[in-house]
Amino acid sequence: MFSPDKIHAVEARNRSWDELYVRATARNPERLPAFTTVSNLEIGRLYTPADIRALDYQRDLGNPGEFPFTRGVQPTMYRGRLWTMRQFAGMGGAEDTNRRFHYLMEHGETGLSTAFDMPTLMGYDSDSSMARGEIGKCGVAIDTLADMEILFDRIPLDQVTTSMTINPPATILLAMYIAVAEKNGVGRDQIGGTIQNDMLKEFIAQKTFMLPPEPSMRIIVDSVEFCTKEVPRWNTISISGYHIREAGSTAAQELAFTLADGIGYVQACIDRGLNVDDFAPRLSFFFNAHMDFFEEIAKYRAARRIWARVMRERFHARSERSMMLRFHTQTAGCSLTAQQPYNNVVRTAYQGLSAVLGGTQSLHTNSLDETLALPTEHAVTIALRTQQIIAEEIGVTNTIDPLGGSYFVEALTDEMERQAMDYINKIDDMGGILKAIEVGYPQHEIADAAYTYQTQVDAGEKVVVGVNKYRMEEDLNIDLLRIDPEVERRQLQRLEKIRAERDSARVQACLQAIEDASRGSDNLLPHLIEAVKNYVTQQEICDTWRRVYGRYTDPGMF
């Protein structure tokens, strides 16, 4: 982008300015021994054309909507359409969450995002001994299609998109969603949304696992194969860096391990015999918006560029839609503090802004009270208004990629790409992401990064306002959402009624069909849809898988 002569002139002037800077620090010393990002990446005092001398606009940036999509995946970006505004909803029983859905939609939310309780996440019904005391506590309880019918009551499933944060039983919940839609006259080709369905990151970071890696991958590929043919508007995997970051990774590790997971899924689908351009356009990603504003923006831009190149050069995708990295963002839950919780409103606003400036397609802003409990309606309204203010008031949506060309942002984007590719190449050398997970490579890297950051916070080297600096005595006066014990009684009563009234012979036939398909090679989704329509419970299906494939337990690597 710059001629050698101009770069030399800039460097000469920089040397003179460096001397001026050193003299100035004699009067005003630098306030920190080192300036680094949250991820510990050292930041220079000044960025100039010399820091991006190798940048080629067409090769490395391109225009929005054009390869390599560094500047955005759509030509119009937010000038044409704003990102989808989502707020996590899931608490108590299906009735409670349905009310929250309607409340959020009435206040301007444009997409539903569903959280499930821990028993549901782990493949247990509400009447399991494993579920006692946990029903509806961290999300909504879903046992059978009856719960799903209540959950989406009076919601036009052909007009909204729904994201479901669930992993081991993800295909079961997708089957229920399809069944509910069809019962309401909406075809499976009309519904849109996302299931997280990303087991690789569970083994790496979040740890809600059920089956070993290989059968987990088989079930995921079944869902990709089925939706490619039958549910064309559905995002079949939300390849998630969010939980990798929440576990303590750096920004570059989040980027690298997420894309490595994506590479693993694409390769598994190709090995199944699928054409990359048939399924890749419906893969989506999910990133964390952490505290370091510019580092996060650079991460998103680097993610698009790396994925575009990987899809074209490694997997020989021909369709540009296969090369587009589309992503949802959620602000960083791990950055929320119980101390001075109203500070979380400010944190969330800046994190949300970084996601928008980084070109996200969908955004969830955390509520100020989520470090203490599930969010109240008051708190979630503030979080939604935060997105609306970013969208409508402050002008950052008026032009596309407004930070493109910034010496600092472009240099940081290049550095994010370099660090991420170093990790990806190392994982390739190990034999791929499954092999890397087996030996604990990403797990160890994340643990080391988390430890380093915490020691820096404990030493005061990284500031967390209200925690290790600017502390104050406070009397917290925040209303918290508490789940009524009646939820558990009501949920158990409904499940007991379903078990008593359903056709037991059909249930057993459906479970046998699932077991036969699990031991064989038939795609599981048609069998799952038939099962949930006959009110087979999700645990009954998961127990069948546990019997066929065995259980996975954390190997406990240190």
C-alpha positions as CSV (number, residue, x, y, z in Angstrom):
1,M,0.0,0.0,0.0
2,F,3.0,2.3,0.5
3,S,6.0,2.8,-1.7
4,P,9.5,1.9,-0.2
5,D,10.6,5.5,-0.4
6,K,7.6,6.6,1.7
7,I,8.2,3.9,4.2
8,H,11.9,4.9,4.6
9,A,10.8,8.5,5.1
10,V,8.3,7.4,7.8
11,E,11.0,5.4,9.5
12,A,13.4,8.3,9.5
13,R,10.8,10.5,11.0
14,N,9.9,7.9,13.6
15,R,13.5,7.7,14.8
16,S,13.4,11.5,15.3
17,W,10.1,11.2,17.1
18,D,11.4,8.4,19.3
19,E,14.0,10.7,20.6
20,L,11.4,13.3,21.3
21,Y,9.3,10.7,23.1
22,V,12.2,9.6,25.3
23,R,12.9,13.2,26.3
24,A,9.2,13.7,27.1
25,T,9.1,10.6,29.4
26,A,11.8,12.2,31.5
27,R,9.2,14.8,32.5
28,N,6.2,12.5,32.3
29,P,7.3,8.9,32.9
30,E,5.2,6.1,31.3
31,R,2.5,5.1,33.9
32,L,3.0,1.4,33.3
33,P,6.2,-0.8,33.1
34,A,4.7,-2.4,30.0
35,F,1.5,-1.8,27.9
36,T,-0.2,-5.0,27.0
37,T,-3.6,-6.3,26.0
38,V,-5.8,-8.4,28.3
39,S,-4.1,-11.4,26.5
40,N,-0.7,-10.1,27.4
41,L,0.2,-9.0,23.9
42,E,2.7,-6.1,24.0
43,I,1.5,-2.9,22.4
44,G,3.8,-0.4,20.8
45,R,3.8,3.2,21.6
46,L,2.9,4.3,18.1
47,Y,1.7,2.6,14.9
48,T,2.6,4.0,11.4
49,P,2.6,2.8,7.8
50,A,5.9,1.0,8.6
51,D,3.9,-1.4,10.7
52,I,1.7,-2.5,7.8
53,R,4.2,-2.2,5.0
54,A,3.4,-5.7,3.7
55,L,-0.3,-5.1,3.7
56,D,-1.9,-5.6,0.2
57,Y,-5.4,-4.1,0.1
58,Q,-6.8,-6.6,-2.4
59,R,-5.1,-9.7,-1.0
60,D,-5.5,-8.9,2.8
61,L,-8.5,-6.7,3.1
62,G,-10.7,-6.5,0.0
63,N,-14.0,-4.7,0.1
64,P,-16.9,-5.7,2.3
65,G,-18.7,-8.8,0.9
66,E,-15.6,-9.8,-1.1
67,F,-12.8,-12.3,-0.5
68,P,-11.1,-12.5,2.0
69,F,-13.9,-10.7,3.9
70,T,-11.7,-9.0,6.4
71,R,-13.9,-5.9,6.2
72,G,-17.2,-7.8,6.5
73,V,-19.2,-10.6,4.9
74,Q,-22.0,-8.5,3.4
75,P,-21.5,-5.7,0.9
76,T,-23.9,-3.4,2.8
77,M,-23.3,-4.6,6.4
78,Y,-25.2,-2.4,8.9
79,R,-26.2,0.2,6.3
80,G,-28.5,-2.4,4.9
81,R,-29.5,-4.5,8.0
82,L,-28.5,-4.4,11.6
83,W,-27.2,-7.4,13.4
84,T,-29.8,-9.7,15.1
85,M,-30.3,-8.6,18.6
86,R,-30.6,-11.6,21.0
87,Q,-30.9,-11.9,24.7
88,F,-30.4,-15.2,26.5
89,A,-33.7,-16.4,27.8
90,G,-34.3,-19.6,29.8
91,M,-35.5,-20.0,33.3
92,G,-37.9,-22.3,35.2
93,G,-40.4,-24.2,33.1
94,A,-41.4,-23.7,29.5
95,E,-44.2,-21.4,30.6
96,D,-41.8,-19.0,32.3
97,T,-39.4,-18.8,29.4
98,N,-42.2,-18.4,26.9
99,R,-43.4,-15.3,28.8
100,R,-39.8,-13.9,28.7
101,F,-39.6,-14.6,24.9
102,H,-42.8,-12.5,24.4
103,Y,-41.5,-9.8,26.7
104,L,-38.2,-9.5,24.8
105,M,-39.9,-9.5,21.4
106,E,-42.3,-6.8,22.5
107,H,-39.2,-4.6,23.5
108,G,-37.5,-5.0,20.2
109,E,-35.5,-8.3,20.3
110,T,-35.2,-9.7,16.7
111,G,-34.1,-13.3,17.5
112,L,-34.7,-15.8,20.3
113,S,-31.8,-17.3,22.2
114,T,-32.6,-20.2,24.5
115,A,-30.7,-21.5,27.6
116,F,-31.5,-24.9,29.0
117,D,-31.1,-26.1,32.6
118,M,-28.3,-28.4,33.6
119,P,-30.2,-31.7,33.5
120,T,-31.4,-30.9,30.0
121,L,-27.8,-29.9,28.9
122,M,-26.5,-33.3,30.3
123,G,-29.3,-35.5,28.8
124,Y,-31.3,-36.2,32.0
125,D,-35.0,-35.8,32.5
126,S,-36.5,-33.8,35.4
127,D,-37.5,-36.9,37.3
128,S,-33.9,-38.3,37.3
129,S,-32.1,-38.5,40.6
130,M,-29.4,-36.5,38.8
131,A,-31.8,-33.6,38.3
132,R,-32.9,-32.9,41.9
133,G,-32.6,-29.3,42.9
134,E,-31.4,-28.2,39.4
135,I,-34.7,-28.1,37.5
136,G,-35.1,-24.7,35.7
137,K,-32.3,-23.1,37.7
138,C,-29.8,-22.1,35.0
139,G,-32.2,-22.4,32.1
140,V,-35.4,-23.9,30.9
141,A,-36.3,-27.6,31.6
142,I,-37.1,-29.6,28.5
143,D,-38.0,-33.3,28.8
144,T,-40.4,-34.0,26.0
145,L,-42.1,-32.4,23.0
146,A,-44.9,-31.2,25.4
147,D,-42.4,-28.8,27.0
148,M,-41.2,-27.6,23.6
149,E,-44.8,-26.9,22.5
150,I,-45.3,-24.7,25.5
151,L,-41.9,-23.0,25.1
152,F,-42.8,-21.8,21.6
153,D,-46.5,-21.2,22.1
154,R,-47.7,-18.2,19.9
155,I,-44.2,-17.7,18.4
156,P,-44.2,-17.5,14.6
157,L,-41.4,-20.0,13.9
158,D,-41.3,-19.0,10.2
159,Q,-40.7,-15.4,11.1
160,V,-38.1,-15.5,13.9
161,T,-34.8,-17.3,14.2
162,T,-34.0,-19.3,17.3
163,S,-30.6,-20.1,18.8
164,M,-30.4,-23.0,21.2
165,T,-27.4,-23.3,23.4
166,I,-27.1,-27.0,23.8
167,N,-24.5,-29.6,22.9
168,P,-24.7,-33.4,23.8
169,P,-28.5,-33.6,23.2
170,A,-28.5,-30.9,20.5
171,T,-29.9,-33.1,17.7
172,I,-32.8,-34.1,20.0
173,L,-33.8,-30.5,20.7
174,L,-33.5,-29.8,16.9
175,A,-35.9,-32.7,16.3
176,M,-38.3,-31.3,18.8
177,Y,-38.1,-27.8,17.2
178,I,-38.9,-29.3,13.8
179,A,-41.8,-31.3,15.3
180,V,-43.3,-28.2,16.9
181,A,-43.0,-26.2,13.7
182,E,-44.6,-28.9,11.6
183,K,-47.4,-29.3,14.2
184,N,-48.1,-25.6,13.7
185,G,-48.1,-25.8,10.0
186,V,-44.5,-24.5,9.4
187,G,-42.4,-26.7,7.2
188,R,-38.9,-27.7,8.1
189,D,-37.6,-25.8,5.1
190,Q,-39.1,-22.6,6.5
191,I,-37.5,-22.6,10.0
192,G,-34.3,-20.7,10.7
193,G,-31.9,-20.7,13.6
194,T,-28.9,-22.4,15.2
195,I,-28.1,-25.2,17.5
196,Q,-24.7,-24.9,19.2
197,N,-24.0,-28.6,18.6
198,D,-20.2,-28.1,19.1
199,M,-18.8,-31.0,21.1
200,L,-15.2,-30.3,20.4
201,K,-15.2,-27.1,22.5
202,E,-16.9,-29.1,25.2
203,F,-14.0,-31.5,25.5
204,I,-11.6,-28.5,25.4
205,A,-13.3,-26.0,27.7
206,Q,-16.9,-26.1,28.8
207,K,-17.1,-29.8,29.9
208,T,-20.8,-30.6,29.4
209,F,-20.1,-33.8,27.6
210,M,-21.9,-37.1,27.5
211,L,-20.4,-39.4,24.8
212,P,-16.8,-40.0,23.7
213,P,-15.4,-37.7,20.9
214,E,-15.8,-40.1,17.9
215,P,-19.6,-40.9,18.4
216,S,-20.2,-37.3,19.3
217,M,-18.7,-36.3,15.9
218,R,-20.8,-38.9,14.1
219,I,-24.0,-37.5,15.6
220,I,-23.0,-33.9,14.6
221,V,-22.2,-34.9,11.1
222,D,-25.6,-36.7,10.9
223,S,-27.3,-33.3,11.8
224,V,-25.2,-31.5,9.2
225,E,-26.1,-34.0,6.5
226,F,-29.8,-34.0,7.4
227,C,-30.2,-30.2,7.6
228,T,-28.3,-29.7,4.3
229,K,-31.0,-31.7,2.6
230,E,-34.1,-31.0,4.7
231,V,-33.6,-27.8,6.8
232,P,-31.7,-25.5,4.5
233,R,-32.1,-22.3,6.6
234,W,-30.7,-23.9,9.8
235,N,-27.2,-23.3,11.1
236,T,-26.1,-26.8,12.0
237,I,-23.1,-26.0,14.2
238,S,-22.3,-22.9,16.1
239,I,-18.5,-23.4,16.3
240,S,-17.9,-21.7,19.6
241,G,-14.9,-19.8,20.9
242,Y,-17.0,-18.2,23.6
243,H,-16.5,-20.9,26.1
244,I,-12.8,-21.3,25.3
245,R,-12.4,-17.7,26.2
246,E,-14.5,-18.0,29.3
247,A,-12.2,-20.9,30.4
248,G,-9.3,-18.4,30.4
249,S,-7.7,-18.5,26.9
250,T,-6.1,-15.6,25.2
251,A,-7.7,-13.9,22.3
252,A,-5.4,-15.7,19.9
253,Q,-6.1,-19.0,21.5
254,E,-9.8,-18.5,21.3
255,L,-9.4,-17.7,17.6
256,A,-7.0,-20.6,16.8
257,F,-8.8,-23.4,18.7
258,T,-12.2,-22.3,17.4
259,L,-11.1,-22.3,13.8
260,A,-9.2,-25.6,14.4
261,D,-12.6,-27.0,15.6
262,G,-14.2,-25.7,12.5
263,I,-11.5,-27.4,10.3
264,G,-12.2,-30.6,12.2
265,Y,-16.0,-30.5,11.5
266,V,-15.5,-29.6,7.8
267,Q,-13.1,-32.5,7.3
268,A,-15.5,-34.9,9.1
269,C,-18.3,-33.9,6.8
270,I,-16.1,-34.2,3.7
271,D,-15.1,-37.7,4.9
272,R,-18.8,-38.5,5.1
273,G,-19.0,-37.7,1.4
274,L,-20.7,-34.3,1.6
275,N,-19.8,-31.6,-0.9
276,V,-18.2,-28.7,1.0
277,D,-20.2,-26.1,-0.9
278,D,-23.4,-27.9,0.1
279,F,-23.0,-27.6,3.8
280,A,-20.3,-25.0,4.6
281,P,-22.6,-22.0,4.1
282,R,-24.7,-23.0,7.1
283,L,-21.8,-23.3,9.5
284,S,-21.7,-20.4,11.9
285,F,-19.3,-19.2,14.7
286,F,-19.7,-17.8,18.2
287,F,-17.1,-15.5,19.7
288,N,-16.5,-13.8,23.0
289,A,-16.4,-10.0,23.2
290,H,-13.8,-9.5,26.0
291,M,-12.5,-6.4,27.6
292,D,-9.6,-5.3,25.4
293,F,-11.4,-3.2,22.8
294,F,-9.0,-3.2,19.9
295,E,-7.7,-6.8,20.4
296,E,-11.3,-8.0,20.1
297,I,-11.9,-6.1,16.9
298,A,-8.7,-7.4,15.4
299,K,-9.7,-11.0,16.4
300,Y,-12.9,-10.8,14.5
301,R,-11.3,-9.4,11.4
302,A,-8.5,-12.0,11.4
303,A,-11.1,-14.7,11.9
304,R,-12.9,-13.9,8.7
305,R,-9.6,-13.7,6.7
306,I,-8.2,-17.0,8.0
307,W,-11.5,-18.9,7.5
308,A,-11.8,-17.6,3.9
309,R,-8.3,-18.7,3.0
310,V,-8.7,-22.1,4.7
311,M,-12.0,-22.8,3.0
312,R,-10.6,-21.8,-0.4
313,E,-7.1,-23.1,-0.3
314,R,-7.4,-26.2,2.0
315,F,-10.9,-27.4,1.3
316,H,-11.2,-26.0,-2.3
317,A,-14.6,-24.4,-1.7
318,R,-15.8,-22.6,-4.8
319,S,-18.8,-20.8,-3.4
320,E,-18.0,-17.5,-1.7
321,R,-20.8,-18.3,0.8
322,S,-18.7,-21.3,2.0
323,M,-15.8,-18.9,2.7
324,M,-17.8,-16.4,4.7
325,L,-17.3,-16.6,8.4
326,R,-20.6,-15.5,10.0
327,F,-20.6,-15.2,13.7
328,H,-22.7,-14.4,16.8
329,T,-21.0,-12.6,19.7
330,Q,-21.8,-12.5,23.4
331,T,-20.2,-10.1,25.8
332,A,-17.8,-11.7,28.3
333,G,-19.5,-13.4,31.2
334,C,-16.2,-13.9,32.9
335,S,-15.6,-10.1,33.0
336,L,-18.7,-9.5,35.0
337,T,-18.1,-8.7,38.7
338,A,-20.2,-9.2,41.8
339,Q,-18.5,-6.1,43.2
340,Q,-20.0,-2.8,42.0
341,P,-22.3,-4.7,39.6
342,Y,-23.5,-1.5,37.8
343,N,-20.0,-1.3,36.4
344,N,-21.0,-4.3,34.3
345,V,-23.4,-2.1,32.3
346,V,-20.3,-0.1,31.1
347,R,-18.2,-3.2,30.5
348,T,-21.0,-4.7,28.4
349,A,-21.5,-1.5,26.4
350,Y,-17.8,-1.4,25.3
351,Q,-17.7,-5.1,24.6
352,G,-20.8,-4.9,22.5
353,L,-19.4,-1.9,20.6
354,S,-16.2,-3.9,19.8
355,A,-18.4,-6.7,18.4
356,V,-20.2,-4.3,16.2
357,L,-17.0,-2.6,15.0
358,G,-15.7,-6.1,14.3
359,G,-18.7,-6.9,12.1
360,T,-20.8,-9.4,14.0
361,Q,-24.0,-10.8,12.6
362,S,-25.7,-11.4,15.9
363,L,-25.1,-10.0,19.4
364,H,-26.1,-10.9,23.0
365,T,-25.3,-8.3,25.7
366,N,-25.0,-9.7,29.2
367,S,-27.1,-8.3,32.0
368,L,-25.6,-6.5,35.0
369,D,-26.8,-9.1,37.4
370,E,-25.7,-12.3,35.6
371,T,-22.7,-12.9,37.8
372,L,-25.2,-13.2,40.7
373,A,-28.3,-15.0,39.2
374,L,-30.4,-15.3,36.1
375,P,-31.1,-11.8,34.8
376,T,-34.2,-10.0,35.9
377,E,-36.5,-8.2,33.3
378,H,-35.1,-4.9,34.4
379,A,-31.5,-5.9,33.9
380,V,-32.2,-7.6,30.6
381,T,-34.0,-4.5,29.3
382,I,-30.9,-2.4,30.0
383,A,-28.8,-5.0,28.2
384,L,-31.1,-4.9,25.1
385,R,-31.3,-1.1,25.2
386,T,-27.5,-1.1,25.1
387,Q,-27.5,-2.7,21.7
388,Q,-30.2,-0.4,20.5
389,I,-28.2,2.7,21.5
390,I,-25.2,1.3,19.7
391,A,-27.3,0.7,16.6
392,E,-29.4,3.8,16.6
393,E,-27.6,6.7,18.4
394,I,-23.9,6.8,18.3
395,G,-23.2,6.7,14.5
396,V,-20.9,3.6,14.3
397,T,-23.3,1.9,11.8
398,N,-23.2,4.6,9.3
399,T,-20.1,3.4,7.4
400,I,-18.7,-0.1,7.0
401,D,-15.6,-1.2,8.9
402,P,-14.8,2.3,10.1
403,L,-11.5,1.2,11.7
404,G,-10.2,-0.4,8.5
405,G,-6.9,1.1,7.5
406,S,-6.0,2.1,11.0
407,Y,-2.3,1.4,11.4
408,F,-2.9,-0.1,14.8
409,V,-5.9,-2.2,14.0
410,E,-4.4,-3.6,10.8
411,A,-1.1,-4.4,12.5
412,L,-3.0,-6.1,15.4
413,T,-5.2,-8.0,12.9
414,D,-2.0,-9.3,11.2
415,E,-0.6,-10.4,14.6
416,M,-3.8,-12.2,15.5
417,E,-3.6,-14.1,12.3
418,R,0.0,-15.0,12.8
419,Q,-0.5,-16.3,16.3
420,A,-3.6,-18.2,15.4
421,M,-2.0,-19.8,12.4
422,D,1.0,-20.9,14.5
423,Y,-1.5,-22.8,16.7
424,I,-3.5,-24.2,13.8
425,N,-0.3,-25.5,12.1
426,K,0.9,-27.1,15.3
427,I,-2.5,-28.9,15.7
428,D,-2.3,-30.1,12.1
429,D,1.2,-31.5,12.9
430,M,-0.4,-33.5,15.8
431,G,-2.9,-35.1,13.4
432,G,-5.8,-32.7,13.8
433,I,-8.0,-31.3,16.5
434,L,-9.3,-34.7,17.9
435,K,-5.7,-35.9,18.4
436,A,-4.7,-32.6,20.0
437,I,-7.7,-32.9,22.4
438,E,-6.7,-36.5,23.2
439,V,-3.2,-35.4,24.4
440,G,-4.6,-32.3,26.1
441,Y,-2.9,-29.7,24.1
442,P,-5.5,-27.0,23.9
443,Q,-6.6,-27.7,27.5
444,H,-3.1,-27.2,28.8
445,E,-2.6,-24.0,26.7
446,I,-5.8,-22.5,28.1
447,A,-5.0,-23.5,31.7
448,D,-1.6,-21.8,31.5
449,A,-3.2,-18.6,30.0
450,A,-5.9,-18.6,32.7
451,Y,-3.3,-19.0,35.5
452,T,-1.1,-16.2,34.0
453,Y,-4.0,-13.8,33.8
454,Q,-5.2,-14.5,37.4
455,T,-1.7,-14.0,38.8
456,Q,-1.5,-10.7,37.1
457,V,-4.9,-9.6,38.5
458,D,-3.9,-10.8,42.0
459,A,-0.6,-8.8,41.7
460,G,-2.5,-5.7,40.4
461,E,-0.7,-5.8,37.1
462,K,-4.1,-6.1,35.3
463,V,-6.8,-3.8,36.7
464,V,-10.4,-4.9,37.3
465,V,-12.2,-1.8,38.5
466,G,-13.9,-2.4,41.8
467,V,-12.1,-5.7,42.4
468,N,-8.4,-4.9,42.7
469,K,-8.6,-1.1,42.3
470,Y,-11.1,1.5,43.2
471,R,-12.7,-0.8,45.7
472,M,-15.4,0.5,48.0
473,E,-17.6,-0.6,50.8
474,E,-21.1,-1.3,49.4
475,D,-24.4,-2.6,50.4
476,L,-25.7,-4.4,47.4
477,N,-29.4,-3.7,46.7
478,I,-30.1,-5.7,43.6
479,D,-33.3,-7.6,43.0
480,L,-32.4,-11.2,42.0
481,L,-34.4,-13.6,40.0
482,R,-35.2,-16.7,42.1
483,I,-36.8,-19.8,40.7
484,D,-40.0,-20.8,42.5
485,P,-39.9,-24.4,43.9
486,E,-43.3,-24.8,42.2
487,V,-41.4,-25.1,38.9
488,E,-40.0,-28.4,39.9
489,R,-43.3,-29.8,41.1
490,R,-45.1,-28.6,37.9
491,Q,-42.4,-30.1,35.7
492,L,-42.5,-33.5,37.4
493,Q,-46.3,-33.5,37.2
494,R,-46.3,-32.8,33.5
495,L,-43.6,-35.5,32.8
496,E,-45.6,-38.1,34.8
497,K,-48.7,-37.3,32.8
498,I,-46.9,-37.7,29.5
499,R,-45.5,-41.0,30.5
500,A,-48.9,-42.3,31.5
501,E,-50.7,-41.2,28.4
502,R,-48.3,-41.9,25.6
503,D,-48.2,-45.1,23.5
504,S,-45.6,-47.3,25.3
505,A,-45.3,-49.7,22.4
506,R,-44.5,-46.8,20.0
507,V,-42.0,-45.5,22.5
508,Q,-40.2,-48.8,22.6
509,A,-40.2,-49.1,18.8
510,C,-38.8,-45.7,18.4
511,L,-36.0,-46.3,20.9
512,Q,-35.1,-49.6,19.2
513,A,-35.0,-47.8,15.8
514,I,-32.6,-45.2,17.4
515,E,-30.4,-47.9,18.8
516,D,-30.3,-49.8,15.5
517,A,-29.4,-46.6,13.7
518,S,-26.8,-45.7,16.3
519,R,-25.1,-49.1,15.9
520,G,-25.4,-48.8,12.1
521,S,-24.9,-46.0,9.6
522,D,-28.5,-44.7,9.1
523,N,-28.8,-40.9,9.7
524,L,-30.3,-40.5,13.1
525,L,-32.4,-37.4,12.6
526,P,-35.4,-39.1,10.9
527,H,-35.6,-41.5,13.8
528,L,-35.2,-38.7,16.4
529,I,-38.0,-36.7,14.8
530,E,-40.3,-39.8,14.9
531,A,-39.4,-40.5,18.5
532,V,-40.0,-37.0,19.9
533,K,-43.4,-36.9,18.0
534,N,-44.3,-39.9,20.1
535,Y,-43.2,-38.1,23.3
536,V,-40.1,-40.1,23.9
537,T,-38.1,-38.2,26.5
538,Q,-34.7,-36.8,25.8
539,Q,-33.1,-38.9,28.6
540,E,-34.6,-42.1,27.1
541,I,-32.8,-41.2,23.8
542,C,-29.6,-40.2,25.6
543,D,-29.6,-43.4,27.7
544,T,-29.8,-45.3,24.5
545,W,-26.7,-43.5,23.2
546,R,-24.9,-44.0,26.5
547,R,-25.7,-47.7,26.3
548,V,-24.4,-47.9,22.7
549,Y,-21.4,-45.6,22.8
550,G,-20.5,-45.5,26.5
551,R,-20.0,-42.5,28.7
552,Y,-17.2,-39.9,28.5
553,T,-15.5,-38.7,31.6
554,D,-12.9,-36.0,31.9
555,P,-9.4,-37.5,31.9
556,G,-8.4,-34.8,34.5
557,M,-5.3,-33.4,32.8
558,F,-3.1,-31.0,34.7
